[in-house]
Amino acid sequence: MTTLVLDNGAYTAKIGYSHEKVSVIPNCQFRSKTSRLKTFTANQLDEIKDPSGLFYILPFQKGYLVNWDVQRKVWDHLFGKEMFKVDFADTSIVITEPYFNFTSIQESMNEILFEEYQFQAALRINAGSLSAHRYFYENSSELCCIVVDSGFSFTHIIPYCRGKKMKDGICRLNVGGKLLTNHLKEIISYRQLHVMDESHVINQVKEDVCYVSQEFYKDMEIAQLKGEENTVMRDYVLPDFSSIKKGYCKPHEEMNFTGKYKPGEQILRLANERFAVPEMLFHPSDIGIQEMGIPEAVINSIHNMPEEMQPHFFKNIVLTGGNTLFPGFRDRVYKDIRSFAPTDFEVSVVSPPNPICYAWEGGKLLSEHPDFEEMVVTREDYEENGHFICEEKFDI
């Protein structure tokens, strides 16, 4: 019996057999401006000649799986002969779902996995639980950890104790990568170029030049300086998809401050946007979202836990999800939590080398666990007892 592990995120799906490597694939369909009629699925993105004005069709809205038609197409593509050639009669699946998922979505997922695809067995689990499983596996002496999962739609903060999630401490912030990209699009459109249709390009800009500031006000002052003194300013060369396939950031020494550019280059000049955009993860109130930032939410979550556990949580903070890849993210989270935490507690913030696939790796470990057979729901169980057995077995 083989096990397929699928961390089904709102932006990318992390998928692979438990005995193989993981692949990260866009979990959506695309249409391009030039070929309106053709729809590209998942990793066919590379076939699109001109990805400007790329139109995304996402299965997830506000973090929950609502568009089943798109999700089915993506899954058909992933499970089909072009990708993983899944033999459903001999495969069990570990699949992730968001916290506080709606019952109707869970039931649709059960039906699709067992009745349409006819997997032999399935385990539905939160991505954070997989991350925690991996963390406890690598740090077997620890009893507690708190997972900060900052993804595309949300940032979740989830305390785990001895492998069980502590429901009283789960906290969700409605700030994720999608919001950051959209905000960057708005700022650039307002200040320099109209890029509201260019999600794909601006997302790349965000990943290439944004960073988390350690001293926000100090960086703001630097960003206002003129010429060479402004060490924050960067020129980003936008792709034209003929000679420049992918945008890139010019090295600081190549920037010219006189204002004459090479012909044929389209340049975005970014200064305070570089750190003001990721700052929304720490102060969502900057753009009028009345919520706590990540460090404050972590503190809040830990304070909802029993007192004797609190020191254990402070020294086991795990960062996962794509937003944690911003340079300076870990240091800033550490700095802010350290300033809030009681002085006699040790604070440790762990940023794994590949935060995007961390949960997938946890799923891989889980599928090799001796109790794995006990955790899954088999197709026979499901055919006999219906949705009830899934509700009973899955800790969601």
C-alpha angles and dihedrals in degrees: 000000000000124000124220115203115205120180095192104201128178092245106025134014114222105207139168144124113274091245095049140055126284125254122205111213131174107258097217147061126256137208121191126213093240100051101034096170100053120081119205120206129213111308095012083090088100090063093064108103097199113029094179112123090015112185116216123208105195127194090209126068119187090347099306129103105248107142103071096170091062093041091052091052091050092047092046087054094046096045094039133093095275093061127013103355091216117204096208095193090063103033135087120198133216107200131178129225133181124266116268089019115181118258092232091057091047091052093048089051092050090051094048095046097045105027105031103031094022098214113187093232138356139198119196112198142155116263090232091059089057091049091050091048090055093046093051089046091056095039101038095169093062121094101189138034136169117219120210106197110185109183143153101294106016146010113230126194113199128177117210126194120190090342095307120110116237103227094197092064102047111120130182126200116194093224121104142142094286092058092048093051092046092049091050089050090053095048094048092045090051096046108031125347134015102249103151091123095047102084092145096052096042091048086057090049090052092051093046104046112016121100138169114256119227092199107031100185093043091053090047090058092049090049090060096055121106128245123333095000090067099089092171097062118100134178114225117200109218118220118250091192093231107068098000108049097176130027118244140187116249115236111254094247092057094056115108120210097193094079101242113125131190110264113256096031119110109205134197113199109209126187123147091008087075093072103014091070098054088041086077088075088062099035111023087170087075088080097033100268103137099216140108121268121240100270093047091047091051090053090047092050092049091049089058089061127087110281098242091057097051099087089052092056094049092058096046108054111150123195118208136162133062099285091064087070092076108114110256094020097118095044092051093049089049093047094049095044091046090055092051098042125089109268096238093058120091113231121205126174116192121202110189118218093247108029094171094061097034094102092046090054087051090054090051091053091045092054089057092050116115091233094051093103089057093053101052128080111230123216091249090054090050095047090050101043107017123206092341093075092052092051090050098047104037116076097221 
